[in-house]
Amino acid sequence: MDSGILPHVDRQILLYERWLAERLATIKDPEVHRLLHRFATWHQMRRLRAKAEKGPLGRSPTHEAKQQVTQAGAFLVWLLDRGRTLDHCQQADLDAWHTEKYATRRPAQVFLRWCMEADTMPRLVLPTHVVKQDQTPMHQHRRLTLLRRVLNDDSPPLRSRVAAALVLLYAQPVSRIVRLTTDDIVDDGTTVTVRLGDPPSPLPAPVADLMRCYLAEHPNLAYASSRSSGWLFPGRQAGQPMHQTSLQDRLREIGIPPQRGRASSIRQLVLQAPAPVIAKAFGYHDKTTTHLVTEAGGTWSRYAPGDHKR
């Protein structure tokens, strides 16, 4: 049989179609189901197939499509809770959604534009001017307050609390946190260390206890395909870590701003120890930490790395 008879289907599209079918199967409201199915069929799939014709798809396009479907569904349910259907949506509803759901506004806007073009909702004004989130470091008192809440409040998921502690305590970017493996955590029964740089960093007792609880729960994480992956924060796909955007969203859901929290933490660290030491211990470039300590007015600006015993 000629292998060229059957058209080539991109693997990422197949995985997305499987995810979409599972996602739609969980939706009970028939109108929400119908709208999301139409959106995925006539907007997303056409775009994904057009991209796949130019070359194999990576994970980013389908991840973005999943975000759009998820946030579109969240908007429709939120709108129903306000007592409105999509065809009766008002400007005040859109304004309220964008105010309450700032972190997830972009995926939802794709769906809303499509609905307006398809005449399934009134042509309303989507916010065009978005105030940028403040990237300046938060005050030290605020950082410690958030860290205290992460350690003492049992209501957020353990995964989010552990990640938040690594951001607020050791200034780790989310992109690096999702690449940690269970082998990077060493527990000798007395001390728990995490391999961020050289040498591994010991975790203070409250954070160590939090990490122990998370590791004890690790084999029972929701995604069975990821149980043996070795990632500290496994993703939905077998053998893959959690996507950094997903972890960022989860941190924001519990009130932790990843960028500002990390910026505040690293500035405090370089005031407590020489910049080259901090860079080596926490996986930063020494030029980055030197620049930060100069900005912060630290007293270690003339410290030179190396052997000082001679």
N, C-alpha and C positions, 0 to 999 in steps of 0.2 A: 504494500500500500504506500502510495506517495505521501511522505510526511508533510508535504506542502498543502495537502487538501484542507486540513483543519487550520483555521486562523490562529495566530499566536495570541495568547491571553497573558497579560502581565500578572506576575505572582502577587504583587501588592494589591492589584484590583480584586483578585480572587479572595484575598484575605479581608479586604474591605467589605466585599459583598457578603461574606460570611458574618462579619461583625455586624453589618447593617441588619441582616435578617434576624440575628439574635436580639439586637437592640429594639427593633420594631415589634418583636414578639412580646416584649415586656410592656408595651403601651396599651392600655385598656381603652382609652377614649378613641372612638373610631375616627373622629374628625382630626385629632392630632396625628393619628397613624396615617391617615390619608394625605395630609399636608406634608409630613416628613417624607413619605414615600415618593410623592411627586417631586419634592425638592431634590432628593437624592437621585432620582431617575433622570429628570430633565435638566438639572443644573450640574450636580456634582459628577455623575458618571460621564456625561458628555465631556466635561473638562479633563477628567482623569484619563479617559481613552484618547483624547487629543494629545495629551502630554506623553502617553505611553507609545504613541505612534512615532514620536521623535527619539525615543530611547527608553530603556528600563526605568521604571519609577523607583525612587528611594522611599524612605519611610515618611518623609516630611509631608508630601502632598496628601497621603491618606490619613496621616495624623491630623492634619488641618481639617480634612473633611469630617473626621469623627468629632472634632471639637465643634464644628459648625452644626452638625446634627444634634449633638448633646445640648448645646446652648439654645438651639432653635426649639427643641422639646421643652427645655426649662422655661423659655419665654412663654410658650403657649400654655403651659400649666399655670405659670404665674399669672397670666392674663385671665385665665378661667377663674382663678381664685379671687380676682378682682371683680368677677361677675360679668366679664366681657368675652365675646368671641372675636376672632381676628378681623372679621369684616366690619365690626363696630369699634375697633381700636381707635383711640383718640390720641391727640398730641400729648396730653397730660400723662397718658399711660407710657408712651415712649420715653418721655422725660424722666418719669419715676424709675423705669427700668434701668436707664443708663446711669442714674444716680446711685441706685442700690447695687447694681451689678457692674461696677466700674472695671474690675479686673477681667471680666469676660465679655466686654462690650463688642469687640471686633468680630468674633465668630457669629454672634447673633445678628450683627448688622448685615452680613452677607445674606442671611436668610431673609431679613426684613426688606432689603433692596429687591431680592427676587420676588417676594410676595407683592410688592408694589408694582413691579413691572408686569407681573402675571395678573394684576387686578384682583388679587384675593384679599387685599386690605386697602384702606384709603391711602392716598399718596400724602404722607406726612413728612415732616422734616426730621432727618436724623442729625444728631449733634455733629457738627463739622469742626468745631473748635474744642479740642480736648486739652484740658490743663494737664501738663506733664506732672508726673509724680515727683515729689521732692526727693532727690537722690543724695541730699546732704546727710551726713551722719546724724543719727538721733543723739539726744543727750544721754550721758552715761547713766543717769538715774532712770531714764525711761528704759534703756537696754536691760538694766538689772531687774526692773519691775517685770518686764516681759519674760526674762529668764526665770524669775521666781514663779511666775504664773505657769510657765511651761512645766516646771518641775512639780508643782503642787496641785495643779488642776488635772484631775483624772478623766475629765469628759472628752477632750480631743483624742483622736487615734494615737496610739503609741508611736507609729511611724512618723507622724507629723511632729510629735514632741521631740523625738530623738533628732530629727533633721534640724528642728529649730534650735536645739541646744548646740549643735555643731556650728550653726551660723552665728549665734549670739555669743558663744564662748570662745570658739576658735577661728572665727572669721572665714569659714569655708564657703566658697561659692557653690551654688546648687549644682552647677555642671560637674564639679568635682565630687560632691557628696553622692550623686547617683552612681558614680564609678567605684565606690568603695565596695569591697567584698567582705564576707564574714571572716575571711582569713586576716583582714586588716584589723580585726578586733581580737586582742589577746587578754584573756582573763586567767591569772595565775592563782586565783582564790583569794588574793589579798588586794591586788591592784588590777584595774582594767585600763588598758592602753589602746589607743587608736593610731594606726600608722598613717599619718598625714604628711610627714617629712622624716627627717633624721635628727634625733632619735624619735621613736614613737612617743606620743603625748599621753600622759596619764590623765584619766578623767577624775574630777572631784567626786567624792562619795555619792552625792545625790544624783549626778549624771551617770555615774557608774551603775548605780542601782537601776536607773531608767534603762540603760543599755542592756543590762542583764535580763530585765523583764521582756524587752523587745526580742532579744535573741532566744529566750525561752518560748516566745510566741511564734518565732520565725518559721518553724516547720508547719505551722497551721495557718499560714497566710492564705488568702482567698483564692489565689490563682495556682491551681495544682500544677500547671505546666512549668511554673517557675520555682517550685520548691527545691529543686536540686541545682539551681543555676549558680549558687554561690554568691549572688549579688546581695548586698546588705539591704538594698531597696529594689527588689525584683519588679519587673514590668509585667504587662499582660501577655506579651509574646514570650514563648519558651526561650530561655537562654539570654534574654535581653534585660538590661536594667530599666528601671522606671525612667520615663522621659522627663527631662528637666523642667519642661513647661508644666507638666502635671504636678510635680512636686512643688514648684513655685505657687501654683494655684492652691494647693493644699495648705501651704504656709500662710498665704494671705487669708484663707478661710478661717484660720485660728488667730488672725490679727498680727501676724509676723511679717513685716516688710523685708524681704530677703536682701535687697541691695543696701537699704539704709542700716539694717541690723548688722550686716557684714562690715560696712564701712565704719560703723561705730566701734565694733569689736577690734578691728585691725588697728585703728588709731589708739585705742586704749592699750593694746598689746605692745606697740612700739614705744609707748611712754614708760613701760615697765621693764623692758629689756632691750639690749642693742638690736638694731634693725637687722644685721646679718644673722643673728641668732634666731630671731623671729622668722625670718625668711626661710632658713634651713629647717626649722621645726615644723612650720605649717605649710610648706610647699609654695612659697612665694618667691618671686625674683627679688634679689637683694636691692636692685635699683628701685623697685616699687616701694619696699618698706623704708628705704633711705629717704625717698621723696616724701612719704607720709610723715615720718618723724620730724623732718624739717618743717613741714606745714603745721604740725601740731606743736612745734616749739619744744621738742624733747631735748634732753640733756645728753643723748647718746650719739649726736651727729658726728662726733670725731672718733667714734669707736672703730677700730680696725680689726677685722676678723683674723683668726690665725692662732698660733700657739703663743700665749703670753707668759709662759713659764721661763722663757729664755731671758 
